[in-house]
Amino acid sequence: MSENLRKLSGRKGLDNNLFEQLVNSSKAEGTPTDEKLKDLAWEYLMGNANTYGAGSFYDFLKKENKGKKAYVCNGSACLVADTQEKVTETLAKNFSKDEIGEMCCMGRCHENSAFNVRGRNYSGMAINNLKKILSSEVSGLEKYNVAANVSNPVLTGTPLNAESFKALFVKADAMGVKNILNEIDNANVRGRGGAGFSMGFKWESCRITESDQKFIVCNADEGDPGAYSDRYLLEVQPYSVLFGIMMAGLVVGADRGVVYLRAEYSEAINITQLAIDELTRIGMNGTNIGGTGFDFTFKIIEGAGAYVCGEETALLSSIEGQRPEVRVRPPYPTQEGLFGKPTIVNNVETLATVPWILENGGEAYANFGTQKSTGTKLVCLDSFFNKPGMYEIEMGTPLSTIVEEFGGGFKSEVKALHIGGPLGGIIPTHKISDLELDFESFQKQGFLLGHASVVSIPKEFSMVKYIEHLFEFTAVESCGKCFPCSIGSVRGKEMFANAQQGEPINQELLDDLLETMEIGSLCALGGGLPLGVKNALQYFKEEIIK
Amino acid sequence: MNNEQSKIAYINNEPFKVQGDETILHFLKRYMGDNPVPTLCDAPNLKPFGSCRVCSVEVALEQDGLTKVQASCHTPVMADSFIYTHTHKIEKLRKNIVELVLTDYPADKFETDNPNTNELKKVALDLNITPDDVRYAPGANHLNRSVDEDHSYMRSDLAACINCYRCIRACDEVQGEMVLTMAGRGFENTVIMGMNEGFKNSDCVSCGACSQACPTGAITDVFNSKTNEVVETTRTICTYCGVGCNLDVAVKDNEVISITAPYDAEVNQGHTCLKGRYAFKFYNHPERLRSPLIKRNGKFKEVSWEEVYDFIVDKLTTIKSENGPDAIAGISSARCTNEENYLMQKFIRAVVGTNNIDGCARVCHSPTALGMQRAFGTGAATNSIIDLNYTNCMLVIGANPTAAHPVTGAKLKQAAMKGTTLIVVDPRETVLARYADYHLQLRPGTNVALLNMMLYYIIKENVQDDDFIDNRTEGFEDFKSQILALDMDKMAEITGVDKDLVRNAAVAYAKAKNAMSFHGLGVTEHSQGTFTVQLIADLALITGNIGRRGVGVNPLRGQNNVQGSADMGVQPHQGAGYLDITQEEVQNIYTDFYKVEMPKEVGYKIPEMFDAALEGKLKALWIIGEDVVQTDPNTTKVKKALNSLDLFIVQELFMTETAMLADVVLPGASFLEKSGTFTNGERRVQRVNATVLPIEGTKVDGQIIIDVMNRMGYAQPAYNAKEMLEEISQIVPFFKGITWERLGTNGLQWPVAEDGSDTEIIHLEEFKRGKGKFSYFDWKETEEIIENGEKYPYIITTNRELEHYNCGAMTRRTGNVDIITEDVLLINAQDAADKNIKEGEMVCVTSARGKVDIKAKISKEVKPGVMSTTFHFPEIMVNLITSDVHDSEAKCPEYKVVAVNIRKSKGKFANA
C-alpha cells in the first residue's frame, strides 16, 4: 500500500475512479492496452509502473487474459465433483485453447459444470446446450433450494423492493442514529465474512472518527469456493444489502456507499445496478434522500478476479487502483480506509441483516441463535447433497440437522466436509454430530465457521490431491507480499504434488511449513490455509503420511 | 490510566517505558540497539511494511503467559505487554522463513555474498542456516531472471531478489517517482521498471534510492555502492546544489569507489540524487587539469607552481603599482568552501586592497539577498526544509526543485502528493506544477504583476493577518492603497493568468494555517528580480507567515555554497559577515582584524567588471571555479571583455570555455580532495571532509590563495580548515559559536550563539531590522521586450535539467552525459507547427545578440509563444543569445526573458 498512490487516486475518488477505468479499458480485448495504461498513469499523476503493476495482478486485467472468450470454473466444488474435464472438452470444440481461461469460482457449487461464456455464467446441464447458448441469448438459469429453519427469516424472507426500502428508510430516519446503533448493538451481529467481528463496534468506531469524508464499502467479493450466499442476496435481496449500506452511512456520516462486487458474478452486478437505478428513480439514491437532507450515493465497483480482494485492506487498495496487497494494521479502515478516509467494510450478509433488525428490533434478532453467536447464518450446500441449496439456519443448530434435514443426506459416500472455504476446516463425517452451527462450537472442535460454505469431499477423492488443490489455490491467489504465504504455499503445493508422484512427505518439514504459514503470515490467506491441512493430517493421516 | 508516563512494557521480562504509539521494533531498538531482532524488509527511511515477518516476536498479556506471534515492525506496543524476542518458537519461525527464502535464492551467490553488505546472508548466518540446510525439494524458482545492464548507472539482477519491496517503497516513499512496482501476483511477483522495460527505458531518475535500499544487491548500480569492498568511508557534503546532502564516500587505495547517503543526515535522511550519488567520476577524469599553465604566444605551457606564482605575483604587483588596486578584481567560487571564499575576499581586500570581489551569487540569488535584507534585515532563508513537515501550504515561485534541488524537490512532491496545498507560479508546466492545486502559468517577466494580484486579492477578500501587520510590520497603509489602486483585468491580461485562479490561490495561501514560500532563479533572474523578492516577503508579512514552524520565505539556493560565499564577504559592498564596507566603524573592525588599511569604495559587481575591462579600467581578473563564458549572458560581450584584460587568471578543475581565454590556469582541487565547510540554503554550516588526496599536480584552492598571499607579503598560515574556521568565527558575527568540533556530523544553522546554540528559524520575535517592511512596486515591462519584442516575438526562458549542473564541466564528465546528451529547445506544438518544425529538427534561434542552432523537442511544458532551454553544453552556447539586461537593483542578469525569433535551421546541422 502506498500512501501516495492512495491520495493521488483519492483526488479523483469514486466518480472518476482509477480502478473502474482499468476494468472498463480491459473489456474490449481482455486487457488494457499499454497506451491506455500510460494515459491513466499520466492522468492520475502516477508512474507507468503503477497502472501496469496493478493491471498485471488481476485475472481479468493481466496480459494473459487477452482474447479469452470462455472460462471454466476451477473452484473446489467443481473439482471434487469431477465435472470440469467434460466442460473443458466441450468448450474446446467451439473455442481455441488460447480463448479458454479459468475462473475461481462462479458460485454454482450446487450443480457444478460451471463455465462462463459471453460474460454469463452457466452450470448444471447447460454445457450440453453450448451451441444454443452461443447462438442465442440463453440466460444462465440455475436451480437451487432456498429454505430457512426460522419462521420469520432474516435473510430469505419476502425481498424488500424500492418502495418498502423507502418506507423503511423513513422509519429509520425517524428513529435517529442513536437508536439505530442501539438496535444494531442489541442484535450483536457478528461479521458474516468469516472473521465474526462485531458490526456495531465497527460502526461506532467509524462514527466517532472525525473526518470531512467517510465511506461505506460492502465487501461483495465472495471468493470462497463453495459459497454462493452473497450472490443469492445480491441477486434476490439486493435492496436489503443496499439498505444496510445506507444505514451504515446514516450512522457514521458517510455519503458514499460502494459495493465491491466480484466480476465473476455478472448477474449479481446487473441486478444490483438495476436496484440502484430504481432507488435513484424514487429519490433514494443521491442527494437529499427522501427530503431528509441526507445525501447518499451508491456505486458498484466491479472486481477483476483476485480472491485476496476479499481481505478488507486489499479490497480498499483495489478500489484505489493500487495493487491489492494486504496492508498492515493499524491503521484500521475505520480510521484510515478508502483514500485514507474512515471507512466501514462490511460483508454482504452482515449488511443484509439491517432491514430485519430495524423492522423487528435488535433483541428479536438476538433471540435467534446462541448467546455469543446470535441470529441466523446462510449455509451453502454443494451438489453432493440430495437437496443442494442455500439455507438460512439459526445459529446453534446441530450440523447434522443441516446435513440430514436440509441437505437430505448425501447422494454418494462423502468422507469429509470442507466448511468455511479454502481457509476453513476439513471435518470428517464422523465429527458432524459433534458440531453446532456457531462460531464457538466450530472453534472448540478445531474448525472454523467462516462463511459457512460446505464442500463435500467424496470418499474416493484423494486427500493428498485435495490438499495440493488448497495449496495451489493459495499460491495462485496469494498477493505475494508476505514471505510465508507467497513462498510457503508454492512449496506446500510442490510437496503434495511430489507426494502423488511417490515422493513421501517429510512430516517434520510439513509441520514446520504449516506453523510458519499459520503464525507468520500477514493475513488470513496464508494464516488460514494450515487449519484445513492440519485437520486432514489429524483425521486422514494414513492417506497423507505413508 | 492512559497516562503516557506510566505506559510500560516488558522486553524479555524486563520493564521499559513506552513512547507514544511506537512499534515494537522501534521500542526494541531503543533499548536493545540497532538490530534487536533480524529483519529483511524494514529499512530506516521506509514505512513499516510487514512482508518478511522475520522480525516477529512473541507477545503475552502476562509474564510467561499465552503468547501471540506479532511482526514487530508494524505492531504497536501494547501497554503492560510482555515481549519475547528470542524464544525457541520465534527463532524457529525466523529460520523456517529464511529457509523458504533460500529456496529461491542463488546458492552460488550466497556463497560469495559478504555478510557485512548482504543483509540476507547476515540474517541467515545469524540464524545458522545456509542453502545447504534447505530441506525442500527443488521446485519453482526465479533463478534464471535476466540481468539489466543497459542503464548508465542502475543495475538489476533479480535472481537475487527476495521480493521485500524495499526498492519499490524507496522509489515511492523517498523519491516519489514510482518507477518501480511489482508485476504479477503471489510467488510470481517480479520487480519491474516502468512498463516492464528496464531502467534505461523507464522514467527512472537514477536517484539510487532503490539501490541503497536493496538488502541483497539484486538492485544495484555500476559502482556496487552497497556491496563493494570498502576500505574507508568518509562523510562529507555534496558539491552540487544548495540542498547540502551529506554523503558517505567510500574509498579504496586513495580512490573514490562509490557514494551512499547516510540515514542519520538531518538534511537528506539517507537520500540524494544522481548527481550526489553517481556523478563523482569527474574528479579523476583524464581531462582534470594537472599542472599550472601559462599562455605564451597563444599556447598554454605547463609550468611549475613556483614559476606560476612568480608570474602572477609579478604581474599583479606591476598592475597594482601602475594602475592602482582597483584595476584588479576577483570572482570567487560558490563551489569552494567557506574558508576558501573567506580567503579569496581577504586576499582581494586586504592584500590587493580593493573591494572588487564578487561571486556567482551575482548571477543567481543576489536579488534574494538584497530583497530579503530590505524587507527583513537578513538575506537568507527564514526557515528550514524540515518545516515542510509542519506546513499546510507550499507556494513555489520560479523554481523547478525536482530538477535543480532534487532532494528538496522530492520532499515538496511528497508533501503535495499527500495533500499539502501546492501553488506553483511558473511559465512552465514543471513536475511540481502537475501536482499543484493551483498552477499560475504566467508569461515570463510578469512576476511583479502576478504577485501584486495575489496581494490585491488577499486584501480585497480580507484574509490578511491584521495582528501580525499591526505588531510586526511597517508601511502597510501606503502599500495597501497602492495595491488596491491596481486594475485586476489589466494585470490578468499582462500575466496571461485568469484572475479567479489567482484569487483562489491567494486565498488558499492566506488562509492556510502555516504557509511556506520557496523561490528560485525564476524570481531573481529578471530586471525586477529584487522587487519580486520584496513582494514575496510582502506576501509572508501580510499573512503573518513568519517566525514559526512551517512558514517563511525560503530561497532555494543554487550552488552548494552560494549562501556561504556571500556570508564570507564575496560581495563588493559587504565584507565577511555582511558588514557594510562603506561604514567607517566597519572599516575599522576589518582593519583591526586584518592588520591592514581597508579599501573604502564599493567594488565592481560581475557585469560591471566586464564593462570596466572593456573600458580599459580593469586590467587583471582572477576567477575561481566559474565558467563565465558559458554561463554569463551575452557570451560575445563576455569574451571580448576577458580578452581585453592584461592578466586573466582562471583557477579550475577543467579547461572550460573560460579557462581557454586565460593567461594563467591554476589546477584546483575538487570537493572530494579538501576539507572545510559549506553552508546550505537553510543556513546550515556543515563539515566538508577530504576523502582522497588532491590529484597529483593540483592543489587545494585555499592553499593556492594563501601561497599568493604570502608571496605578496601578507603572512597567512597554511590552509587548515579547522584553523580557518577559527579565524572566521572571530569576524563573522553569526559564526561566533561555530567551531569545527561543534559542527559535528549534521552541522549548525547560523546564527550560532557563543554557547554553540544554533537557529532553525529566524525572525521569531522580531525582524533583524526591527519591523518587517512592506514595499510596493509597479510592474514594468522589461527593456528586452520593449526594445526587441516586435522583431523577436517569442520568449525563451532558461532552465536546468536534473542530470546536469550549470555549465556541465563536472556532470558532462560523468555517466550523466549518457542520460542527457545535449541541450534541446522545448517548444509548444502550436509554435512548432506554425514554423513547420518537427520533433528533433534543428531550429535556428535568433536574438538581438546572436543566434544558435538547437534541436527541437515538442513539449506541453511550455505555452505557445514561450520556449525553454538549458545551457549545460558548450556545443550550443545558448548564452550567445541571452540578454545583458540586469536586475535594476542587484545586477543579476535576466536569463529568464529573452526575446527571440525562430525558424527551421538552414545550417549544417539541419539534417543532424
Contacts between the chains, C-beta under 8 A, distances in Angstrom:
chain1	res1	chain2	res2	distance
A	2	B	169	7.8
A	2	B	172	5.0
A	2	B	173	7.5
A	2	B	178	7.8
A	3	B	47	7.6
A	3	B	173	7.7
A	3	B	418	6.2
A	4	B	172	5.8
A	4	B	173	7.4
A	4	B	176	6.5
A	4	B	178	7.3
A	4	B	414	7.2
A	4	B	417	4.4
A	4	B	418	6.7
A	5	B	172	7.4
A	5	B	178	7.5
A	7	B	417	5.9
A	7	B	418	5.4
A	7	B	419	5.5
A	8	B	417	5.9
A	34	B	195	5.9
A	37	B	195	7.0
A	38	B	195	7.1
A	45	B	417	7.5
A	45	B	434	6.1
A	45	B	435	6.0
A	46	B	178	5.8
A	47	B	171	7.9
A	47	B	177	6.5
A	47	B	178	3.1
A	47	B	179	5.5
A	47	B	180	8.0
A	47	B	181	7.2
A	47	B	194	7.1
A	47	B	203	6.6
A	48	B	194	4.9
A	48	B	195	5.1
A	48	B	202	7.4
A	48	B	203	6.8
A	49	B	178	6.0
A	49	B	179	5.7
A	49	B	180	6.0
A	49	B	181	3.9
A	49	B	192	6.4
A	49	B	193	6.8
A	49	B	194	5.4
A	49	B	195	7.3
A	49	B	202	7.3
A	50	B	178	5.5
A	50	B	181	5.9
A	52	B	181	6.8
A	52	B	183	6.5
A	52	B	192	7.2
A	52	B	194	7.4
A	52	B	195	5.1
A	52	B	196	6.5
A	53	B	181	3.2
A	53	B	182	5.7
A	53	B	183	5.2
A	53	B	192	7.0
A	56	B	183	4.2
A	56	B	184	5.4
A	56	B	185	7.5
A	57	B	184	7.2
A	57	B	185	5.1
A	62	B	184	7.8
A	306	B	185	7.3
A	323	B	181	7.2
A	323	B	182	6.4
A	325	B	182	7.8
A	328	B	48	6.0
A	328	B	49	6.9
A	328	B	50	4.2
A	328	B	71	7.6
A	328	B	74	3.9
A	329	B	74	7.9
A	330	B	76	6.6
A	475	B	186	5.9
A	475	B	187	6.0
A	476	B	185	7.7
A	476	B	186	6.5
A	477	B	185	7.8
A	477	B	186	7.1
A	478	B	185	7.3
A	478	B	186	3.9
A	478	B	187	6.9
A	479	B	185	6.7
A	479	B	186	6.8
A	480	B	163	6.7
A	480	B	182	6.8
A	480	B	184	7.4
A	480	B	185	5.7
A	480	B	186	4.3
A	480	B	187	6.4
A	480	B	188	7.4
A	480	B	189	3.8
A	481	B	50	7.8
A	481	B	51	4.9
A	481	B	165	7.3
A	482	B	50	6.9
A	482	B	51	5.2
A	482	B	52	7.6
A	482	B	53	5.7
A	483	B	40	7.9
A	483	B	51	6.6
A	483	B	52	5.4
A	483	B	53	5.9
A	483	B	54	7.7
A	483	B	97	5.4
A	483	B	100	6.0
A	483	B	101	6.1
A	483	B	162	7.8
A	483	B	163	7.7
A	484	B	53	5.8
A	484	B	97	6.0
A	484	B	100	6.9
A	486	B	163	7.0
A	486	B	186	5.3
A	486	B	187	5.1
A	486	B	189	7.0
A	487	B	100	4.2
A	487	B	101	6.8
A	487	B	103	6.6
A	487	B	104	6.5
A	487	B	187	6.3
A	488	B	100	5.8
A	489	B	186	7.4
A	489	B	187	7.3
A	490	B	139	6.7
A	490	B	140	5.6
A	490	B	186	7.8
A	490	B	187	4.6
A	491	B	100	6.5
A	491	B	103	6.4
A	491	B	136	5.0
A	491	B	139	6.4
A	494	B	136	7.4
A	494	B	137	6.7
A	494	B	139	4.1
A	494	B	140	7.0
A	495	B	136	7.5
A	495	B	137	7.6
A	498	B	137	6.0
A	503	B	137	6.9
A	506	B	135	6.6
A	509	B	135	4.9
A	509	B	136	7.1
A	512	B	92	7.4
A	512	B	96	5.0
A	513	B	96	7.4
A	515	B	92	7.8
A	515	B	93	7.3
A	515	B	96	7.4
A	516	B	93	6.1
A	516	B	96	4.3
A	516	B	97	6.0
A	516	B	100	7.0
A	519	B	56	7.5
A	519	B	69	4.2
A	519	B	89	7.9
A	519	B	93	6.2
A	520	B	53	4.5
A	520	B	56	6.3
A	520	B	69	7.0
A	520	B	93	5.6
A	520	B	96	7.8
A	520	B	97	5.9
A	521	B	53	7.3
A	522	B	50	5.5
A	522	B	51	7.2
A	522	B	53	7.0
A	522	B	71	7.4
